[in-house]
Amino acid sequence: MENAGPAAYTDSSRFFMPEDSQPTPEAAVAILHAKAPEESILLIRRTTNARDPWSGQWAFPGGRRDAGDRDLLDTALRELHEECGIGLNRADLTQRLPYEWAGRRVGRKLWVAPFGFVLPEILPVNVNPEEAAQAAWVPVRVLADTARHTRVTIAGLPSGVQWPAIELDHVPLWGFTYRLVCQWIGLNVEGA
């Protein structure tokens, strides 16, 4: 499998725990990297839902593992299809990325398995409004532009805390997805 992102992970110790304490991911995300017409990645803005701790936020397509999923790759592929109407196959996988945790506003952290897919060009997206309010193929140059990186206050979190973020369509890309984006493109952003 080739590297799905422009930059390779260089410090995997940050993402993997010792073998005897390896986390068990409960969710998965699909990172779609299109090469043309402009190098881009697919992000969705989650539908507003009081039961979703990531409601209204930018995210990679993905979610929790269902009992019928064979494994977490199946979870990523199923969620990609449910949220975006994009059907990829297991053979389309180009990279299994290190497990990463997603914080929550309340409760314990959730371990997530990210899967990378390199596509020759962007694919049409058919957003399921129950799952996503919006989808966007975001150019990598936009995400890599350090002048766009800022710190923001997030509604529902302590008001004195500023979080690293990128504004996309007037909604901050922050937290778990922001960290994955920065790692994937090789940006070292303090506090990410």
NORJO-V671468 format. One record per pair of residues at least 4 apart in sequence whose ideal C-beta (glycine too) atoms are under 7 Angstrom apart, sorted by the first residue. I is the first residue (numbers start at 1). GAP is how many residues later the second one is. Records with the same first field share a line. If there is no record, write none. Layout:
I = GAP / GAP
This chain:
1 = 92 / 93 / 94
2 = 92 / 93 / 116
3 = 5 / 92
4 = 27 / 29 / 90 / 91 / 112 / 113 / 114
5 = 28 / 111 / 179 / 180
6 = 134 / 179 / 180
7 = 177 / 178 / 179
9 = 89 / 174
12 = 4 / 86
15 = 83 / 84 / 85
16 = 82 / 83
17 = 4 / 5 / 6
23 = 76 / 88
24 = 87
25 = 47 / 74 / 86 / 87 / 88
26 = 38 / 39 / 84 / 85
27 = 35 / 36 / 37 / 38 / 48 / 83 / 85
28 = 34 / 37 / 44 / 47 / 48 / 84 / 85 / 87
29 = 31 / 32 / 33 / 47 / 83 / 85
30 = 30 / 31 / 32 / 46 / 47 / 49 / 50 / 85 / 87
31 = 10 / 29 / 83 / 84 / 85 / 86 / 153
32 = 9 / 10 / 85 / 87
33 = 8 / 83 / 84 / 85 / 86
34 = 6 / 85 / 87 / 88 / 103
35 = 4 / 83 / 84 / 85 / 86
36 = 84 / 85
37 = 84
38 = 101
39 = 100 / 101
40 = 82 / 97 / 98 / 99 / 100
41 = 97 / 99
42 = 19 / 93 / 95
43 = 15 / 16 / 17 / 93 / 95
44 = 15 / 17 / 39 / 40 / 88 / 90 / 91
45 = 11 / 12 / 13 / 87 / 88 / 89 / 126
46 = 6 / 8 / 9 / 10 / 11 / 13 / 86 / 87
47 = 82 / 83 / 84 / 85 / 86
48 = 7 / 8 / 85
49 = 6
53 = 51 / 52
54 = 5
58 = 110 / 113 / 115 / 119
59 = 118
60 = 117 / 120
61 = 18 / 19 / 22 / 23
62 = 14 / 17
63 = 16
65 = 4 / 7 / 10
66 = 9
69 = 5 / 6 / 9
70 = 4
72 = 4 / 41
73 = 4 / 17 / 20 / 42
74 = 4
75 = 4
76 = 4 / 39
77 = 4 / 11
78 = 4
79 = 4
80 = 4 / 6 / 8
81 = 4 / 5 / 6
82 = 46 / 49
83 = 45 / 48 / 49
84 = 41 / 42 / 43 / 51
85 = 40 / 41 / 43
86 = 37 / 39
88 = 4 / 29
92 = 25
93 = 22 / 24
94 = 22 / 23 / 24
95 = 21
96 = 19
97 = 17 / 18 / 19
99 = 12 / 13 / 14
100 = 12 / 14 / 76 / 79 / 80
101 = 8 / 9 / 10
102 = 7 / 8 / 10 / 74
103 = 6 / 72 / 73
104 = 5 / 6
105 = 51 / 52
114 = 66
119 = 4
122 = 15
125 = 10
127 = 5 / 7 / 8
128 = 4
136 = 32
138 = 4 / 5 / 30
140 = 4 / 45
141 = 4
142 = 6
143 = 23 / 38 / 42
144 = 41 / 43
146 = 41
148 = 18
149 = 15 / 17 / 40
150 = 15 / 17
151 = 11 / 12 / 13 / 14
152 = 10 / 11 / 13 / 20 / 22
153 = 6 / 9
154 = 9 / 18 / 20
157 = 4
163 = 11 / 12
164 = 10 / 14 / 25 / 27 / 28
165 = 7 / 8 / 9 / 13
166 = 7 / 12
167 = 5
168 = 5
173 = 4 / 5 / 8
174 = 4
176 = 4
177 = 4
178 = 4 / 14
179 = 4 / 13
180 = 4
181 = 4
182 = 5 / 7 / 10
